[in-house]
């Protein structure tokens, strides 16, 4: 199974981007869909997570600005990012946790700069 993340790019501060993540095939027993990011020179951190029960968790730094959601297609998840700040610059990774494995996308670069 491969996860394909897309939607990254260069955006000015205050702008918006929507990241998408799609699995190459159906994954059963999914428990959590998540987005992580790794800023330059820093460790990977959780941005947002959406459990199979609908429980959503956001990093404090993105609350009120980012929204995680599932798409109509199975194993598709989005991250709507609004009011972007320079400190949001990072490589963003999607992940899917299932009952048998954790899957990671290849990462998509988001650069927030004027």
MARBA-3410 file (N, C-alpha, C, O; in Angstrom, 1 decimal):
114
0.9,-1.2,0.0,0.0,0.0,0.0,0.9,1.2,0.0,1.8,1.3,0.8 ~ 0.6,2.2,-0.9,1.3,3.4,-0.9,0.4,4.6,-0.7,-0.8,4.6,-1.1 ~ 0.8,5.6,0.1,0.1,6.8,0.3,0.6,7.9,-0.5,1.9,8.1,-0.5 ~ -0.2,8.6,-1.3,0.2,9.7,-2.1,-0.3,11.0,-1.5,-1.5,11.3,-1.5 ~ 0.7,11.8,-1.1,0.3,13.1,-0.6,0.6,14.2,-1.6,1.6,14.1,-2.4
-0.3,15.1,-1.7,-0.2,16.2,-2.7,-0.8,17.5,-2.2,-1.4,17.5,-1.2 ~ -0.5,18.6,-3.0,-1.1,19.8,-2.6,-0.2,20.8,-2.0,-0.6,22.0,-1.8 ~ 1.1,20.5,-1.8,2.0,21.4,-1.2,2.5,22.4,-2.2,2.2,22.3,-3.4 ~ 3.2,23.4,-1.8,3.6,24.4,-2.7,4.1,25.7,-1.9,4.2,25.6,-0.7 ~ 4.3,26.7,-2.6,4.7,28.0,-2.1,3.5,28.9,-1.9,2.7,29.1,-2.9
3.3,29.5,-0.7,2.2,30.3,-0.5,2.7,31.5,0.4,3.6,31.3,1.2 ~ 2.0,32.6,0.3,2.4,33.8,1.1,1.7,33.7,2.5,0.7,33.0,2.6 ~ 2.3,34.3,3.4,1.7,34.3,4.8,0.3,34.8,4.7,0.0,35.8,4.0 ~ -0.6,34.1,5.4,-2.0,34.4,5.4,-2.8,33.7,4.3,-4.0,33.7,4.3 ~ -2.1,33.0,3.5,-2.7,32.2,2.4,-3.2,30.8,2.8,-3.1,30.5,4.0
-3.7,30.1,1.9,-4.3,28.8,2.2,-3.8,27.7,1.2,-3.5,28.0,0.1 ~ -3.8,26.5,1.7,-3.5,25.3,0.9,-4.4,24.2,1.4,-4.7,24.1,2.5 ~ -4.6,23.3,0.5,-5.3,22.0,0.9,-4.5,20.8,0.5,-4.2,20.7,-0.7 ~ -4.1,20.1,1.4,-3.3,18.9,1.2,-4.2,17.7,1.0,-5.3,17.6,1.7 ~ -3.9,16.8,0.2,-4.7,15.6,0.0,-3.8,14.3,0.2,-2.6,14.4,-0.1
-4.4,13.3,0.6,-3.7,12.0,0.8,-4.6,10.9,0.3,-5.7,10.8,0.8 ~ -4.1,10.1,-0.6,-4.9,9.0,-1.1,-4.1,7.7,-1.0,-2.9,7.7,-1.3 ~ -4.7,6.6,-0.6,-4.0,5.3,-0.6,-4.2,4.6,-2.0,-5.2,4.8,-2.7 ~ -3.2,3.8,-2.3,-3.2,3.1,-3.6,-4.2,2.0,-3.6,-4.6,1.5,-4.7 ~ -4.6,1.5,-2.5,-5.6,0.5,-2.4,-6.3,0.6,-1.1,-5.9,1.3,-0.2
-7.4,-0.1,-1.0,-8.2,0.0,0.2,-7.5,-0.6,1.4,-6.8,-1.7,1.3 ~ -7.6,0.0,2.5,-7.0,-0.4,3.7,-8.1,-0.7,4.7,-8.9,0.1,5.0 ~ -8.1,-1.9,5.3,-9.1,-2.3,6.2,-8.7,-2.0,7.7,-7.5,-2.0,7.9 ~ -9.6,-1.9,8.5,-9.3,-1.7,10.0,-8.6,-0.5,10.3,-7.7,-0.4,11.2 ~ -8.9,0.6,9.6,-8.2,1.9,9.8,-8.7,2.5,11.1,-9.9,2.5,11.4
-7.7,2.9,12.0,-8.1,3.5,13.2,-7.8,5.0,13.3,-8.6,5.7,13.9 ~ -6.8,5.4,12.6,-6.4,6.8,12.7,-5.9,7.3,11.3,-5.1,6.6,10.7 ~ -6.4,8.4,10.9,-5.8,9.2,9.7,-5.0,10.4,10.3,-5.6,11.1,11.2 ~ -3.8,10.6,9.9,-3.1,11.7,10.5,-2.2,12.5,9.5,-1.9,12.0,8.5 ~ -1.9,13.7,9.9,-1.0,14.5,9.2,0.1,14.9,10.2,-0.2,15.3,11.3
1.3,14.8,9.7,2.5,15.2,10.5,3.3,16.2,9.6,3.1,16.3,8.4 ~ 4.2,16.9,10.3,5.1,17.7,9.5,6.5,17.7,10.1,6.6,17.5,11.3 ~ 7.4,18.0,9.3,8.8,18.1,9.8,9.4,19.4,9.3,9.8,19.5,8.1 ~ 9.5,20.4,10.1,10.1,21.7,9.7,11.6,21.5,9.5,12.2,20.5,10.0 ~ 12.2,22.4,8.8,13.7,22.3,8.5,14.5,22.2,9.8,14.3,23.1,10.7
15.3,21.2,10.0,16.1,21.1,11.1,15.5,20.6,12.4,16.1,20.6,13.5 ~ 14.2,20.2,12.3,13.5,19.8,13.5,12.9,18.4,13.3,12.9,17.8,12.3 ~ 12.3,17.9,14.4,11.8,16.6,14.4,10.3,16.6,13.8,9.7,17.7,13.8 ~ 9.9,15.5,13.4,8.5,15.3,12.9,7.6,15.5,14.0,7.8,15.0,15.1 ~ 6.5,16.2,13.8,5.5,16.4,14.8,4.1,16.2,14.3,3.8,16.3,13.1
3.2,15.9,15.2,1.8,15.7,14.8,1.1,17.0,14.5,1.3,18.0,15.3 ~ 0.4,17.1,13.4,-0.3,18.3,13.1,-1.8,18.1,13.4,-2.4,18.9,14.1 ~ -2.4,17.0,12.9,-3.8,16.7,13.1,-4.0,15.2,12.9,-3.3,14.5,12.2 ~ -5.0,14.7,13.7,-5.4,13.3,13.6,-6.9,13.1,13.7,-7.5,13.9,14.4 ~ -7.4,12.2,12.9,-8.8,11.9,12.9,-9.0,10.4,13.1,-8.6,9.6,12.3
-9.7,10.1,14.2,-9.8,8.6,14.5,-11.1,8.1,13.8,-11.9,8.8,13.3 ~ -11.2,6.8,13.8,-12.3,6.1,13.1,-13.6,6.4,13.9,-14.7,6.3,13.3 ~ -13.5,6.9,15.1,-14.7,7.3,15.9,-15.0,8.7,15.7,-16.0,9.2,16.3 ~ -14.2,9.4,14.9,-14.5,10.8,14.6,-13.9,11.8,15.6,-14.2,13.0,15.6 ~ -13.0,11.3,16.5,-12.3,12.2,17.4,-11.1,12.8,16.7,-10.3,12.2,16.0
-11.1,14.2,16.8,-10.1,15.0,16.1,-9.1,15.6,17.1,-9.5,16.1,18.1 ~ -7.9,15.5,16.8,-6.8,16.2,17.6,-6.0,17.1,16.7,-5.6,16.7,15.6 ~ -5.7,18.3,17.2,-4.9,19.2,16.5,-3.7,19.7,17.4,-3.9,19.7,18.6 ~ -2.6,19.9,16.8,-1.5,20.6,17.5,-2.0,22.0,17.9,-2.7,22.6,17.2 ~ -1.5,22.4,19.1,-2.0,23.7,19.6,-1.6,24.8,18.5,-2.4,25.8,18.4
-0.5,24.7,17.9,-0.1,25.7,16.9,-0.9,25.9,15.7,-0.8,26.9,15.0 ~ -1.8,24.9,15.4,-2.6,25.0,14.2,-4.1,25.0,14.5,-4.9,25.2,13.6 ~ -4.5,24.9,15.8,-5.9,25.0,16.1,-6.6,26.3,15.6,-6.0,27.4,15.8 ~ -7.7,26.1,15.0,-8.5,27.2,14.5,-8.0,27.6,13.1,-8.7,28.5,12.5 ~ -7.0,27.1,12.6,-6.5,27.4,11.3,-6.5,26.2,10.3,-6.7,26.4,9.1
-6.3,25.0,10.8,-6.2,23.8,10.0,-7.4,22.9,10.3,-8.0,22.9,11.4 ~ -7.9,22.2,9.3,-9.0,21.3,9.4,-8.7,20.0,8.7,-8.3,20.0,7.5 ~ -8.8,18.9,9.4,-8.6,17.6,8.9,-9.9,17.0,8.6,-10.9,17.1,9.3 ~ -10.0,16.3,7.4,-11.3,15.7,7.1,-11.1,14.5,6.2,-10.0,14.3,5.6 ~ -12.0,13.6,6.1,-12.0,12.5,5.2,-12.7,12.8,3.9,-13.7,13.5,3.9
-12.2,12.2,2.8,-12.9,12.4,1.5,-13.9,11.3,1.3,-14.0,10.3,2.1 ~ -14.7,11.4,0.3,-15.7,10.4,-0.1,-15.1,9.1,-0.5,-15.6,8.0,-0.2 ~ -14.0,9.2,-1.2,-13.2,8.0,-1.5,-12.6,7.4,-0.3,-12.1,8.1,0.6 ~ -12.6,6.1,-0.2,-12.1,5.4,0.9,-10.6,5.7,1.1,-9.9,5.7,0.1 ~ -10.2,5.9,2.3,-8.8,6.1,2.7,-8.2,7.3,2.0,-7.0,7.4,1.7
-9.1,8.3,1.8,-8.6,9.6,1.4,-8.8,10.6,2.5,-9.9,10.6,3.2 ~ -7.8,11.4,2.8,-7.9,12.4,3.9,-7.3,13.7,3.4,-6.4,13.8,2.6 ~ -7.9,14.8,3.9,-7.5,16.2,3.5,-7.0,16.9,4.7,-7.3,16.6,5.9 ~ -6.2,17.9,4.5,-5.8,18.9,5.5,-6.0,20.3,4.9,-5.2,20.7,4.0 ~ -7.0,21.0,5.3,-7.2,22.4,4.8,-6.4,23.3,5.8,-6.6,23.3,7.0
-5.5,24.1,5.2,-4.7,24.9,6.0,-5.0,26.4,5.6,-4.7,26.8,4.5 ~ -5.5,27.2,6.5,-5.8,28.6,6.3,-4.9,29.4,7.2,-4.2,29.0,8.2 ~ -4.8,30.7,6.9,-4.0,31.7,7.7,-2.6,31.1,7.9,-2.1,31.2,9.0 ~ -2.0,30.7,6.9,-0.7,30.1,7.0,0.4,31.1,7.5,0.3,32.3,7.1 ~ 1.3,30.6,8.3,2.3,31.4,8.8,3.7,30.8,8.4,3.8,29.7,7.9
4.7,31.7,8.5,6.0,31.2,8.0,6.5,30.0,8.8,7.2,29.1,8.3 ~ 6.1,29.9,10.1,6.5,28.7,10.9,5.7,27.5,10.5,6.0,26.4,11.0 ~ 4.8,27.5,9.6,4.1,26.3,9.1,5.0,25.7,8.0,4.6,24.6,7.5 ~ 6.0,26.3,7.6,6.9,25.7,6.5,7.5,24.4,7.0,8.1,24.3,8.0 ~ 7.2,23.4,6.2,7.7,22.0,6.6,7.3,21.1,5.5,6.6,21.4,4.5
7.9,19.9,5.6,7.4,18.8,4.7,6.3,18.1,5.5,6.4,17.7,6.7 ~ 5.2,18.0,4.9,4.0,17.4,5.5,3.8,15.9,5.0,3.9,15.6,3.8 ~ 3.5,15.1,6.0,3.4,13.7,5.7,2.0,13.2,6.2,1.5,13.6,7.3 ~ 1.4,12.4,5.4,0.1,11.8,5.9,0.4,10.3,6.3,1.4,9.7,5.9 ~ -0.4,9.9,7.2,-0.2,8.5,7.7,-1.6,7.9,8.0,-2.6,8.6,8.2
-1.6,6.6,7.9,-2.8,5.8,8.2,-2.4,4.7,9.1,-1.5,3.9,8.8 ~ -3.1,4.6,10.2,-2.8,3.6,11.2,-4.0,2.6,11.1,-5.1,2.9,11.2 ~ -3.6,1.3,10.8,-4.7,0.3,10.7,-4.4,-0.7,11.8,-3.4,-0.6,12.6 ~ -5.2,-1.7,11.9,-5.1,-2.7,12.9,-3.8,-3.6,12.7,-3.4,-4.3,13.7 ~ -3.2,-3.5,11.5,-2.1,-4.4,11.3,-0.8,-3.6,10.9,0.3,-4.2,11.0
-0.9,-2.4,10.5,0.3,-1.6,10.1,0.1,-0.1,10.1,-1.1,0.3,10.2 ~ 1.2,0.6,10.1,1.1,2.1,9.9,1.7,2.4,8.6,2.8,1.9,8.3 ~ 1.0,3.2,7.8,1.5,3.6,6.5,1.8,5.1,6.4,1.2,5.9,7.1 ~ 2.8,5.4,5.7,3.3,6.8,5.5,3.3,7.2,4.1,3.7,6.4,3.2 ~ 2.9,8.4,3.8,3.1,9.0,2.5,4.5,9.5,2.3,5.3,9.5,3.3
4.8,10.0,1.1,6.2,10.4,0.8,6.5,11.8,1.2,7.7,12.2,1.2 ~ 5.5,12.6,1.6,5.7,14.0,2.0,5.5,14.9,0.9,5.8,14.7,-0.2 ~ 5.0,16.1,1.3,4.8,17.2,0.3,5.2,18.5,1.0,4.9,18.7,2.2 ~ 6.0,19.2,0.3,6.7,20.4,0.9,5.7,21.6,0.8,5.1,21.9,-0.2 ~ 5.5,22.2,2.0,4.8,23.5,2.1,5.8,24.6,2.5,6.4,24.5,3.6
5.8,25.6,1.7,6.7,26.7,2.0,5.9,28.0,2.1,5.2,28.4,1.2 ~ 5.9,28.6,3.3,5.2,29.9,3.5,6.2,31.0,3.6,7.0,31.1,4.5 ~ 6.1,31.8,2.6,7.1,32.9,2.5,6.6,34.0,1.6,5.8,33.8,0.7 ~ 7.0,35.2,2.0,6.6,36.4,1.2,7.7,36.7,0.1,7.6,37.6,-0.7
END
